[in-house]
Amino acid sequence: APRASDADDGAFVDEALRSRYSDLVLSAGTEEARTFFYAIVEHQSAVEPRMVFRMLLYMVRLWERVALKTPLGKTLPPIVPILIHQSDTGWTAATRFRDIIAFDRDAGASLERHTPHFEMRLIDLSVGRALELRYEAISAAVKVAFWVLSVAGDDERLQREFDRVEKLFHEIDQDAVLRMLVRYLAATHPRMPGAQLRKLLMKAVGPRGQEVIVTFLEEIERKG
């Protein structure tokens, strides 16, 4: 299973863009045959037309770090680029790098072989799509995380769709994961009263989870 990678500690997103994007690197396999999964999570509601170009820059930075850690190596590991997006329109820009290159009509075929070829794996969490994802193999915590990202800042949608994710919340058995999700909900729904958010969450989890939620939300309220 993919795990947080120790070969790429630290993020690759530029400091000036941290309010708009977050990134995460996971890896799977052995040291001799590893595959990296590089994910960018968007925190903006607009579609970035050249996002696939930005993805290429970050992939190269990851390869560069791997190369520095293995200076005598002759090969580089594969990277699966993943974009987690949410917006009012859904993703409308290119996911293939070749689609943002302006090839000349006559010379395009001959130039294309010299152009990087890759495609981003898109996970579109836009309105009406997050709860339609069909990834049966992923855990309840990941499914809830996708949904939490998709409703960020939209109090009305959070309340409207919550009944559909209650069961998934109940299946989360890791306190640290539950605290992380509650923290994100509280941070992205500052206009929602703490008591209202608590009421929604309390009916979705078991007794142990309720204790975690009450303790954490009280801590948030104390800190203002």
C-alpha positions as CSV (number, residue, x, y, z in Angstrom):
1,A,0.0,0.0,0.0
2,P,1.2,3.5,-0.6
3,R,2.9,5.2,2.3
4,A,4.3,8.6,3.2
5,S,7.7,8.7,1.6
6,D,11.0,9.4,3.4
7,A,12.8,10.2,0.2
8,D,10.8,13.3,-0.4
9,D,10.3,14.9,3.0
10,G,9.1,18.5,2.5
11,A,6.8,20.0,0.0
12,F,7.5,21.2,-3.5
13,V,4.8,23.9,-3.9
14,D,6.2,27.4,-3.9
15,E,5.8,29.3,-0.7
16,A,3.8,32.0,-2.4
17,L,1.2,29.4,-3.5
18,R,0.7,27.6,-0.2
19,S,-2.7,29.3,0.3
20,R,-3.9,27.9,-3.0
21,Y,-2.2,24.4,-3.1
22,S,-1.0,21.7,-0.8
23,D,1.0,18.6,-1.9
24,L,1.6,15.1,-0.6
25,V,4.0,12.4,-1.7
26,L,3.4,8.7,-1.2
27,S,5.4,5.7,-2.4
28,A,4.9,2.0,-2.8
29,G,7.2,-0.9,-3.6
30,T,10.7,-1.7,-2.5
31,E,13.7,0.6,-2.5
32,E,14.9,-1.0,-5.7
33,A,11.5,-0.7,-7.4
34,R,9.5,2.2,-6.0
35,T,6.6,4.1,-7.5
36,F,5.8,7.6,-6.3
37,F,2.4,9.1,-6.1
38,Y,2.5,12.9,-6.1
39,A,-0.8,14.6,-5.2
40,I,-1.7,18.3,-5.4
41,V,-4.8,19.5,-3.5
42,E,-6.3,22.7,-4.7
43,H,-7.7,25.2,-2.2
44,Q,-9.1,27.6,-4.8
45,S,-12.4,27.5,-6.7
46,A,-11.0,28.5,-10.1
47,V,-9.5,26.2,-12.8
48,E,-5.8,26.8,-13.4
49,P,-5.3,26.6,-17.2
50,R,-1.6,25.6,-17.0
51,M,-1.9,23.3,-13.9
52,V,-0.4,20.4,-15.8
53,F,2.7,22.5,-16.4
54,R,3.0,23.3,-12.7
55,M,2.6,19.6,-12.0
56,L,5.6,18.9,-14.3
57,L,7.7,21.4,-12.4
58,Y,7.0,19.6,-9.1
59,M,7.5,16.2,-10.6
60,V,11.0,17.3,-11.8
61,R,11.7,18.6,-8.3
62,L,10.8,15.3,-6.8
63,W,13.0,13.4,-9.3
64,E,15.8,15.9,-8.5
65,R,15.6,15.1,-4.8
66,V,15.6,11.3,-5.5
67,A,18.6,11.7,-7.8
68,L,20.5,13.7,-5.1
69,K,19.8,10.9,-2.6
70,T,21.0,8.2,-5.0
71,P,23.9,9.9,-7.0
72,L,25.2,6.6,-8.4
73,G,21.8,5.5,-9.7
74,K,21.2,5.1,-13.4
75,T,17.4,5.2,-13.4
76,L,14.6,7.3,-11.8
77,P,11.4,5.9,-10.3
78,P,8.0,6.5,-12.0
79,I,5.7,9.2,-10.6
80,V,1.9,9.1,-10.8
81,P,0.7,12.7,-10.8
82,I,-2.6,13.3,-9.1
83,L,-4.7,16.5,-9.0
84,I,-7.5,16.8,-6.4
85,H,-9.7,19.6,-7.6
86,Q,-12.9,21.4,-6.6
87,S,-14.7,24.3,-8.2
88,D,-18.2,25.4,-9.3
89,T,-17.6,24.3,-12.9
90,G,-15.5,21.1,-12.4
91,W,-12.2,20.7,-14.1
92,T,-12.2,22.2,-17.6
93,A,-8.4,22.5,-18.4
94,A,-6.0,20.0,-19.9
95,T,-4.8,16.9,-18.0
96,R,-2.3,15.9,-20.7
97,F,0.9,18.0,-21.0
98,R,0.9,17.7,-24.8
99,D,-2.5,19.6,-24.9
100,I,-1.0,22.8,-23.6
101,I,1.8,22.9,-26.2
102,A,1.1,25.0,-29.3
103,F,2.3,22.7,-32.0
104,D,2.6,24.2,-35.5
105,R,0.1,22.5,-37.8
106,D,2.7,21.3,-40.3
107,A,5.6,20.6,-37.9
108,G,3.5,19.2,-35.0
109,A,4.1,15.5,-35.7
110,S,7.8,15.9,-35.9
111,L,8.0,18.1,-32.8
112,E,5.7,16.0,-30.6
113,R,8.3,13.3,-30.1
114,H,10.6,15.8,-28.4
115,T,7.9,17.0,-25.9
116,P,7.3,15.4,-22.5
117,H,4.3,13.0,-22.4
118,F,2.3,12.5,-19.3
119,E,-1.2,12.8,-18.0
120,M,-2.5,13.9,-14.5
121,R,-4.8,11.6,-12.7
122,L,-7.8,13.8,-11.9
123,I,-10.0,13.5,-8.8
124,D,-12.7,16.1,-9.3
125,L,-14.5,16.9,-6.0
126,S,-16.7,19.7,-7.5
127,V,-20.3,20.2,-6.6
128,G,-22.3,17.0,-7.2
129,R,-19.3,14.9,-8.0
130,A,-17.5,14.1,-4.7
131,L,-20.2,11.7,-3.5
132,E,-20.3,10.0,-6.9
133,L,-16.7,8.8,-6.7
134,R,-16.5,5.0,-7.0
135,Y,-13.3,3.9,-5.4
136,E,-14.4,0.8,-3.6
137,A,-10.9,-0.1,-2.5
138,I,-10.2,3.1,-0.5
139,S,-10.9,3.5,3.1
140,A,-13.8,5.3,4.7
141,A,-11.4,7.9,6.0
142,V,-10.1,8.7,2.5
143,K,-13.7,9.0,1.2
144,V,-14.6,11.3,4.0
145,A,-11.5,13.4,3.4
146,F,-12.4,13.8,-0.3
147,W,-15.9,14.9,0.7
148,V,-14.6,17.3,3.4
149,L,-12.3,18.9,0.8
150,S,-15.2,19.3,-1.6
151,V,-17.5,21.1,0.8
152,A,-14.9,23.5,2.2
153,G,-16.4,26.9,2.9
154,D,-19.9,25.9,1.8
155,D,-22.0,25.6,5.0
156,E,-25.2,25.0,3.2
157,R,-23.8,22.1,1.2
158,L,-22.1,20.6,4.3
159,Q,-25.5,20.4,6.0
160,R,-27.3,19.2,2.9
161,E,-25.0,16.3,2.2
162,F,-24.0,15.3,5.7
163,D,-26.6,12.5,5.9
164,R,-24.9,10.8,3.0
165,V,-21.5,10.5,4.7
166,E,-22.7,9.7,8.3
167,K,-22.0,6.0,7.9
168,L,-18.5,6.7,6.6
169,F,-17.7,8.9,9.6
170,H,-18.8,6.0,11.9
171,E,-16.3,3.7,10.2
172,I,-13.3,5.9,11.0
173,D,-11.5,4.1,13.9
174,Q,-8.4,6.3,14.2
175,D,-8.6,9.2,16.6
176,A,-5.8,11.1,14.9
177,V,-7.7,10.9,11.5
178,L,-10.9,12.0,13.1
179,R,-9.3,15.0,14.8
180,M,-7.7,16.0,11.5
181,L,-11.0,15.9,9.7
182,V,-12.7,17.9,12.5
183,R,-9.9,20.4,12.5
184,Y,-10.3,20.9,8.8
185,L,-14.1,21.3,9.0
186,A,-13.8,23.8,11.8
187,A,-11.2,25.8,9.9
188,T,-13.1,25.9,6.6
189,H,-16.5,26.6,8.1
190,P,-15.7,29.5,10.5
191,R,-19.2,31.0,10.1
192,M,-20.9,27.8,11.4
193,P,-21.5,27.9,15.2
194,G,-19.4,25.2,17.0
195,A,-22.5,23.8,18.6
196,Q,-24.1,23.2,15.2
197,L,-21.0,21.5,13.8
198,R,-20.8,19.4,17.0
199,K,-24.4,18.3,16.6
200,L,-23.8,17.1,13.1
201,L,-20.7,15.2,14.0
202,M,-21.9,13.6,17.2
203,K,-24.7,11.7,15.6
204,A,-22.3,10.3,13.0
205,V,-19.7,8.6,15.3
206,G,-19.7,6.1,18.1
207,P,-19.1,6.9,21.8
208,R,-15.3,7.0,21.5
209,G,-15.5,9.3,18.5
210,Q,-17.9,11.5,20.4
211,E,-15.4,12.0,23.1
212,V,-12.7,12.9,20.6
213,I,-15.0,15.4,18.9
214,V,-16.2,17.1,22.1
215,T,-12.7,17.4,23.5
216,F,-11.3,18.8,20.3
217,L,-14.1,21.3,19.6
218,E,-13.9,22.6,23.2
219,E,-10.2,23.1,22.7
220,I,-10.8,25.0,19.5
221,E,-13.5,27.2,21.2
222,R,-11.1,28.0,24.1
223,K,-8.4,29.1,21.6
224,G,-11.0,31.2,19.8
